[in-house]
């Protein structure tokens, strides 16, 4: 019998593959709609991190919880924007080298592994928190898969390799969820680590993707993500 945590992790991971397939199948994508999805997911993800993950991590670990949250934040910055400086959530339209696309994939593999850790850790606390974290992760999985696959295509890779890159992110997510159930340190420290990663992805990855663009649709989408979180939190609780 598959546990709820694993089942929801599988569903979230599948969105990586869907995003990759949208690029590799040459589906016509509305950049405006993608930007709104990114803004919406940023609002929801930041809300989950600040309202639930961070307080729960501090409640469990005290002051050391803050240090682990910081470690998660710094770790994503190191892998996505220091070791792999060319990465953004969205379709890559400029040529990049193969080395750049592979470096971005390696950085994202760590991030998506923590995505799985976050869902599993949320369910360890309560079903309601697990569901909220699942929705937050699911919302940014599509642009995540789209981004890495478009980078591979922009580097000259085949559609098969681009789709495989998106699938690798999905696999890493599932591995993160499964590992959390059987690896004691992740069971203990997975939640604060996930809180730091969620803060980084929401505030430092997703928000910069849309905050410089014009139009009311993007800020409205962001605030709608925050509002939906509060509504879902009340309904689920």
C-alpha positions as CSV (number, residue, x, y, z in Angstrom):
1,X,0.0,0.0,0.0
2,X,1.5,3.4,-1.1
3,X,1.5,5.9,1.7
4,X,-0.2,9.3,1.1
5,X,3.2,11.1,1.2
6,X,4.6,8.9,-1.6
7,X,1.4,9.1,-3.7
8,X,1.3,12.9,-3.5
9,X,5.0,13.0,-4.3
10,X,4.5,11.0,-7.4
11,X,1.7,13.3,-8.5
12,X,3.9,16.4,-8.0
13,X,6.8,14.8,-9.8
14,X,4.7,14.0,-12.8
15,X,4.3,17.8,-13.4
16,X,8.0,18.0,-14.1
17,X,7.5,15.5,-17.0
18,X,4.4,17.4,-18.2
19,X,6.3,20.7,-18.3
20,X,9.2,19.0,-20.2
21,X,6.8,17.4,-22.6
22,X,5.1,20.7,-23.3
23,X,8.5,22.0,-24.6
24,X,9.7,18.9,-26.4
25,X,6.4,18.4,-28.2
26,X,6.5,22.0,-29.5
27,X,3.2,22.8,-27.8
28,X,2.4,26.5,-28.1
29,X,2.9,28.1,-24.7
30,X,1.5,31.4,-23.7
31,X,4.3,33.3,-22.0
32,X,1.7,35.5,-20.3
33,X,-0.1,32.5,-18.8
34,X,3.3,31.0,-17.7
35,X,4.3,34.2,-16.0
36,X,0.9,34.3,-14.1
37,X,1.4,30.7,-13.0
38,X,4.9,31.5,-11.8
39,X,3.5,34.5,-9.8
40,X,0.7,32.5,-8.4
41,X,2.9,29.7,-7.3
42,X,5.4,32.1,-5.7
43,X,2.6,33.6,-3.6
44,X,1.4,30.1,-2.5
45,X,4.9,28.8,-1.8
46,X,6.1,31.8,0.2
47,X,2.9,31.7,2.2
48,X,3.4,28.0,3.1
49,X,7.0,28.6,4.0
50,X,6.4,31.6,6.3
51,X,3.1,30.6,7.8
52,X,3.7,26.9,8.4
53,X,7.1,25.5,7.5
54,X,9.3,28.0,9.3
55,X,7.1,28.1,12.5
56,X,6.9,24.3,12.7
57,X,10.7,24.0,12.1
58,X,11.4,26.5,15.0
59,X,8.9,24.7,17.2
60,X,10.6,21.4,16.6
61,X,14.3,22.5,16.7
62,X,14.4,25.8,18.5
63,X,17.2,28.2,17.5
64,X,19.0,25.4,15.6
65,X,15.9,25.2,13.3
66,X,16.8,28.7,12.1
67,X,20.3,27.7,11.2
68,X,19.1,24.7,9.2
69,X,16.6,26.9,7.4
70,X,19.5,29.2,6.5
71,X,21.5,26.2,5.3
72,X,18.7,25.1,3.0
73,X,18.4,28.6,1.6
74,X,22.2,29.0,1.1
75,X,22.5,25.5,-0.4
76,X,20.0,26.3,-3.2
77,X,21.8,29.6,-4.0
78,X,25.1,27.7,-4.2
79,X,23.8,25.1,-6.6
80,X,21.5,27.2,-8.8
81,X,23.0,30.6,-8.9
82,X,26.7,30.2,-8.0
83,X,27.9,26.8,-9.5
84,X,25.2,27.1,-12.2
85,X,24.7,30.9,-12.7
86,X,22.5,30.7,-15.8
87,X,19.1,29.4,-14.6
88,X,15.6,30.9,-14.5
89,X,12.1,29.6,-14.3
90,X,10.7,30.0,-17.8
91,X,11.4,29.0,-21.3
92,X,15.0,29.5,-22.4
93,X,15.1,31.4,-25.7
94,X,18.8,32.1,-26.0
95,X,21.6,29.7,-26.9
96,X,23.4,28.1,-24.0
97,X,26.3,25.6,-23.9
98,X,25.9,22.0,-23.0
99,X,28.0,22.6,-19.8
100,X,25.6,25.3,-18.7
101,X,22.5,23.1,-19.2
102,X,24.1,20.1,-17.4
103,X,25.2,22.4,-14.5
104,X,21.6,23.7,-14.2
105,X,20.3,20.2,-14.2
106,X,22.6,19.2,-11.4
107,X,21.5,22.2,-9.3
108,X,17.9,21.5,-9.9
109,X,18.3,17.8,-9.0
110,X,19.2,18.9,-5.5
111,X,16.2,21.3,-5.4
112,X,13.8,18.7,-6.6
113,X,15.1,16.1,-4.2
114,X,14.2,18.6,-1.4
115,X,10.8,19.0,-3.0
116,X,10.2,15.3,-2.2
117,X,11.6,15.8,1.3
118,X,9.3,18.7,1.8
119,X,6.1,16.8,1.0
120,X,7.2,13.8,3.1
121,X,8.2,16.0,6.0
122,X,4.9,17.9,5.8
123,X,2.9,14.7,6.1
124,X,5.0,13.6,9.1
125,X,3.7,16.7,10.9
126,X,0.0,16.4,9.8
127,X,-2.1,15.5,6.8
128,X,-3.2,19.1,6.4
129,X,0.4,20.5,6.3
130,X,1.4,17.7,3.8
131,X,-1.4,18.7,1.5
132,X,-0.5,22.4,1.6
133,X,3.1,21.6,0.9
134,X,2.1,19.3,-1.9
135,X,0.0,22.0,-3.6
136,X,2.9,24.5,-3.2
137,X,5.4,22.1,-4.8
138,X,3.0,21.0,-7.5
139,X,2.4,24.6,-8.7
140,X,6.0,25.3,-9.6
141,X,6.8,21.8,-11.0
142,X,5.4,22.6,-14.5
143,X,7.6,25.7,-15.1
144,X,10.5,23.8,-13.5
145,X,10.3,20.9,-16.0
146,X,9.7,23.4,-18.8
147,X,12.8,25.5,-17.9
148,X,15.3,22.6,-17.8
149,X,14.0,21.0,-21.0
150,X,14.1,24.3,-22.9
151,X,17.7,24.8,-21.6
152,X,18.7,21.5,-23.1
153,X,17.0,22.3,-26.4
154,X,18.7,25.7,-26.4
155,X,22.1,23.9,-25.9
156,X,21.5,21.8,-29.0
157,X,20.4,18.6,-27.3
158,X,17.8,16.3,-28.8
159,X,14.2,16.4,-27.7
160,X,14.8,13.0,-26.1
161,X,17.6,14.3,-23.9
162,X,15.5,17.4,-23.1
163,X,12.6,15.2,-22.0
164,X,15.0,13.0,-20.0
165,X,16.2,16.0,-18.1
166,X,12.7,16.8,-17.0
167,X,12.1,13.2,-16.1
168,X,15.3,13.2,-14.0
169,X,13.8,16.0,-11.9
170,X,10.7,13.9,-11.4
171,X,12.8,10.9,-10.3
172,X,14.8,13.1,-7.9
173,X,11.6,14.3,-6.3
174,X,10.3,10.8,-5.7
175,X,13.7,9.7,-4.3
176,X,13.6,12.6,-1.9
177,X,10.2,11.6,-0.6
178,X,11.1,7.9,-0.2
179,X,14.5,8.7,1.4
180,X,12.8,10.9,4.0
181,X,10.8,7.9,5.2
182,X,13.8,5.7,5.7
183,X,16.8,8.0,6.4
184,X,16.7,9.2,10.0
185,X,18.6,12.5,9.6
186,X,16.1,13.6,6.9
187,X,13.2,12.5,9.0
188,X,14.6,14.8,11.8
189,X,15.9,17.8,9.8
190,X,14.0,17.6,6.6
191,X,11.3,20.1,7.6
192,X,13.6,23.0,8.4
193,X,15.8,22.2,5.3
194,X,12.7,22.2,3.2
195,X,11.6,25.6,4.7
196,X,14.8,27.2,3.6
197,X,14.6,25.8,0.1
198,X,10.9,26.8,-0.2
199,X,11.8,30.4,0.8
200,X,14.6,30.5,-1.7
201,X,12.6,29.1,-4.6
202,X,9.6,31.4,-3.9
203,X,11.4,34.6,-3.0
204,X,14.7,34.4,-4.9
205,X,13.7,32.2,-7.9
206,X,10.1,32.8,-8.7
207,X,9.5,36.4,-7.7
208,X,12.3,37.9,-9.8
209,X,10.9,36.1,-12.8
210,X,7.9,38.5,-12.9
211,X,8.4,41.5,-10.6
212,X,10.1,43.6,-13.3
213,X,7.4,42.9,-15.9
214,X,4.5,45.3,-16.6
215,X,0.8,44.7,-16.1
216,X,-1.6,44.2,-13.2
217,X,-2.1,40.5,-13.9
218,X,1.2,39.4,-12.3
219,X,0.8,41.1,-8.9
220,X,-2.8,40.0,-8.9
221,X,-1.7,36.4,-9.5
222,X,0.9,36.7,-6.7
223,X,-1.6,38.0,-4.2
224,X,-4.2,35.4,-5.4
225,X,-1.6,32.7,-4.6
226,X,-1.3,34.1,-1.0
227,X,-5.0,34.3,-0.7
228,X,-5.7,30.8,-1.9
229,X,-3.2,29.5,0.6
230,X,-5.0,31.2,3.5
231,X,-8.4,29.8,2.2
232,X,-7.0,26.3,1.7
233,X,-5.3,26.4,5.1
234,X,-8.6,27.2,6.8
235,X,-10.6,24.7,4.8
236,X,-8.1,21.8,5.3
237,X,-7.7,22.6,9.0
